[in-house]
């Protein structure tokens, strides 16, 4: 059976006014319930792993996630994506981002992300273009990030309302236009008020800050870039903002905290209980939060 490419799927989501949720896998047993929920809801989603999830959590390696995914994958409902591989990580250390992304392409990942958002614009462009050239040669689409989606750094965030009101770290539409033109990137992760869930040991179990989105700012970015946009830090944003963002260019949305915390809170009762908690959380995200039940019919009609 022939299936659409990941690039085609994200483009279809953008054109159809729906969204592809991307579910982070910090613990390998989460793969099975994530895939099961997508199938049972006739929904479509990505399973994704970021570098920090094999460095600071228990996903072990990008190859280990690939191996687990291969046991349960359903091409009519799922794709495998490499999430944040930073050039400079949350601890301000330089990363072998080319090596990591090359490994993912060789391992069979169907799309990849390079994150140069902590770099000056020109350097972010140069690093992103390097990855775009390498990945496109292998037929793999690339996501990049421009702006500062905060939350993974050590220490407390500045007051959220202060961040939102000032627009500090928001993606600049003019810079986004230049970035897309000069890199040839396929999708762009933007900062419009969204924040990542905390990963520090002291904060990762706490309730996430209720973020908002500047939809007018998002619309300006979408109009200047003309490519599908990505929202990281999707957990905890009020539903009306999420649904509105999908109407203004967001075609992929990352979900981590909403399924990670139920796993962590339940793992003391054993892996089956933790998997059941992930499955229940997935049903809520798909059916209620994002309203993507039956999205497989729209995105993968070949199925």
Beta strands, then each sheet from edge to edge (+ up, - down):
strand 1: 20-24
strand 2: 45-49
strand 3: 78-86
strand 4: 111-115
strand 5: 141-146
strand 6: 187-190
strand 7: 229-231
strand 8: 250-255
sheet 1: 1+ 2+ 3+ 4+ 5+ 6+ 7+ 8+ 1+
end
